């Protein structure tokens, strides 16, 4: 199976807001084993989206690359199978 190209983000540090460089992404909650179901979120034309599981506010920032976040510790790397 091919690894996903959709960016995954986590909020193990409990940030109220995370800026990301994409509008389509996966939220995993905290790092495993404290994660929630990995949910696909799509901002559409909006600039922000709240995760329905962990209530993290994700805000689009066009200055960030798809693998960058602000704060910096929120990218979740999917392990290769």
C-alpha positions as CSV (number, residue, x, y, z in Angstrom):
1,X,0.0,0.0,0.0
2,X,1.3,3.5,-0.9
3,X,2.0,5.9,1.9
4,X,-0.4,8.8,2.2
5,X,0.6,12.2,0.7
6,X,-1.9,14.1,2.9
7,X,-0.2,16.0,5.7
8,X,-0.9,14.8,9.2
9,X,-0.8,17.1,12.2
10,X,-0.9,16.4,16.0
11,X,-1.4,18.5,19.0
12,X,0.3,16.7,21.9
13,X,1.4,20.0,23.4
14,X,-2.2,21.3,23.7
15,X,-2.0,24.4,21.5
16,X,-5.2,26.4,21.1
17,X,-4.2,27.2,17.5
18,X,-1.9,25.7,14.9
19,X,-1.0,27.4,11.6
20,X,-0.4,25.1,8.7
21,X,0.4,25.5,5.0
22,X,-2.3,23.3,3.5
23,X,-6.1,23.3,3.4
24,X,-6.6,19.5,3.3
25,X,-5.0,17.5,6.0
26,X,-5.4,14.8,8.7
27,X,-5.7,15.5,12.4
28,X,-4.6,12.7,14.7
29,X,-5.1,14.6,18.1
30,X,-2.2,13.8,20.4
31,X,0.6,11.4,19.5
32,X,-0.3,7.7,19.9
33,X,-1.4,6.1,22.1
34,X,-3.3,9.2,23.1
35,X,-4.6,10.0,19.6
36,X,-8.1,10.1,18.4
37,X,-9.5,8.7,15.1
38,X,-7.4,10.1,12.3
39,X,-9.8,12.4,10.6
40,X,-9.6,14.1,7.2
41,X,-10.3,17.8,7.3
42,X,-10.9,20.1,4.4
43,X,-11.0,23.9,4.8
44,X,-12.4,24.4,1.4
45,X,-12.1,28.2,0.7
46,X,-12.0,29.0,4.4
47,X,-8.8,29.9,6.2
48,X,-9.5,27.9,9.4
49,X,-11.1,24.6,10.5
50,X,-11.7,23.2,14.0
51,X,-11.1,19.5,14.5
52,X,-14.4,17.9,15.7
53,X,-12.6,15.4,18.0
54,X,-9.9,17.5,19.8
55,X,-11.2,21.1,19.1
56,X,-7.8,22.2,17.8
57,X,-8.2,25.3,15.6
58,X,-6.1,24.9,12.4
59,X,-5.4,28.2,10.5
60,X,-4.1,28.3,6.9
61,X,-0.8,30.2,6.5
62,X,0.3,30.4,2.9
63,X,3.8,31.3,3.9
64,X,4.3,27.8,5.4
65,X,5.2,24.7,3.3
66,X,3.0,21.6,3.5
67,X,5.2,20.0,6.1
68,X,5.6,23.1,8.3
69,X,3.6,24.3,11.3
70,X,3.6,27.2,13.7
71,X,4.3,26.3,16.5
72,X,6.9,24.0,15.1
73,X,6.2,20.7,17.0
74,X,2.8,19.8,15.3
75,X,3.7,17.8,12.2
76,X,3.0,14.1,12.6
77,X,5.1,11.7,10.5
78,X,3.3,8.6,9.3
79,X,5.5,5.5,9.7
80,X,6.1,3.7,6.5
81,X,4.7,0.2,6.4
